[in-house]
Amino acid sequence: MSGGRRMPVHPQTESFLELLASWTAPPPGADGPAEPTIAEMRERIGAAFPVVRRELPQVRDTLVRGPGGPVPVRLYRPAPPERGPLPAVVYLHGGGWVLGGVDNVDAACRDLASAAGCVVLNVGYRLAPEHPFPAAVDDAWAVVASAAREPDRYGAVPGAVAVAGDSAGGNIAAAVALLARDRGLPLAHQLLVYPVTDTAMDTPSWREYGTGYGLDAGTLARFMDLYRGGADPSDFRLAPLRAPDLAGAAPTTVITAEYDILRDEAEAYARRLAAAGVPVELRRYDGVVHSFFLLPEIFDAGAEAMAFAVRRLRAAFEDREWEDEAICGTTRTSG
């Protein structure tokens, strides 16, 4: 992680922000920029980032019983089922609890499964405002608990389950990791990629990078209100940073971006975990913005961060017999 010296915006970041501005510009003849509806934003996020998707031996959709009904899950295996069980990672997508779904992180989940040599369960949790807090956490917990208690269903190694997520998905992953600790379900690891960890929205990075850096502070504040509803803003399932005690949480990797409103709260969470005795590795990627992790086609740092995450997950799963020399690499090679 860098120190206090600000790095220049990377040329890849400048190109990305220009491209993002062109995608979100109002149509010709519009009377100024109008705030898009949730439906319009959901449509845009589905088309905004064309990516290359890696072929895998098995990708299938399934359902997991949840408190609000069946939870859609997409399962990825980097080796045929007959090769035996593998460690499992439950992945929670970002999108401010309001946008996104399994398709938006499909390429990243394929890469993670291939490079880490694990089963990945990509969770289509319920979205706000139709389903406010704690619906997303409840759905994520249902999948994590199922992976831990029914490993044969997923071809997973018993006791080798990790949780991961980016942005709002990182928030949900952190909450689920604390629930797992409290409910006696040990997790191998939690991978938190620029996670939301607080409801305060008052850090220096919120103030400095609130506009013009891809993730708009006003938009995320709006989404947080839609998700939180009337819930207590200090509930640790909303704001893991406010949990009174973080001791005993799963070993953690935290990835942040320099030019991101969420940078400071994510790094504060890493420091609090470390102070509580949790093994933590924090890595900040300089010169880049929110979303870089999911866009290796645009950001070299995205590929670097994925490789780092893979190393951390492989180390967490420990047992080398789960590894396979034929399952490696982080570059997408097939469409």
Residue, then its C-alpha position, 0 to 999 in steps of 0.5 A: m500500500s502507498g503512503g500519504r503521497r498521492m499518485p497521479v491518475h493512471p492513463q488507463t484510469e483516464s481512458f476508463l473515466e472518459l469511456l464511462a462519461s460517454w456511457t452515462a451522458p444524457p441523450p442528445g437534446a436532453d435538457g440537462p443531466a437527469e437522475p436515471t431511474i433504478a430501472e434505467m441504471r440496471e439496464r445500463i450496468g448490464a451493457a456497460f462492460p463487455v468482457v471476455r468469458r473464460e470457458l470452464p468444464q462446468v458452469r451451471d445455475t442452481l437454487v439455494r433455499g433462503p428465508g425469502g425464497p429460492v436464491p439463484v446461484r451460479l456454480y463454476r468448477p475449473a475441473p470436471p466433477e469426477r476429479g473430486p471435491l475442491p475448496a469453495v468460494v462464495y462470491l457476492h457481487g457489487g452494485g450498491w445493493v440495488l444494481g447488478g447480479v450474477d451476470n455482472v461478475d460472471a467473467a471474474c468468477r470464472d477467472l477466480a475459479s480457474a486460477a484459484g482451483c476452487v468451486v465458486l458460487n456466484v450469488g444472486y441475492r435480493l436487491a433493494p429497494e424491493h428487498p431492503f436490509p437485511a435481505a441481501v445478508d440473509d440470502a448470502w448467509a443461506v448460501v454460505a451455510s449451505a456450502a458449509r453444511e452440504p459440501d457434497r451438493y457443490g463438489a466442495v471440500p468439507g470445511a474449506v469455504a471462503v467468502a468474497g465480494d466487491s463493493a456492496g458485495g464486500n460489505i455483505a461478505a464482511a457481514v456474513a464472515l462476522l455472522a459465521r464467527d458468531r454462529g460457530l461456522p469457521l470460514a477459511h478466508q474473507l476476500l474484501v475488494y473495496p468494500v463498504t464497511d460503514t454508514a457514516m460517509d464522512t472519510p477524507s476519501w469520500r470528500e476528495y473523490g465523491t465526483g469524477y472518479g467513477l463511483d459517485a458519492g451521491t449515488l452511493a448515498r442514495f443507494m445506501d438509503l434505499y438499502r438501509g431503510g429504517a435499520d439502525p445505521s450501527d448494525f454490524r451487518l450494515a456497518p462491519l466497521r462498527a462491530p464492537d468486537l472483530a476478534g475471531a473473524a476469518p483471516t482477511t484480504v482487503i483490496t482498495a483503490e487509491y481514487d475511491i470513496l470507499r478507500d479509507e473505510a475499507e482500510a480502517y476495517a483492515r486496521r481494526l481487524a488486525a488490532a483484534g488479532v485477525p490475520v490481515e493483508l491490505r493492498r492498495y492499488d495506486g492510480v486506479v478507481h473503483s471497479f478496476f478489479l473486475l476490468p482486467e481488459i482495461f486495467d493492468a492493476g485489475a489482473e494484478a489484483m486478481a492474481f494477488a487475491v488468488r495467491r491469498l485464497r490458495a494460501a488460505f486453503e493450505d492443502r496442496e493436494w487440492e491444487d492442479e497444475a492444469i488449473c492456473g493463470t489469470t488472463r482471460t483467453s476464451g470468449 
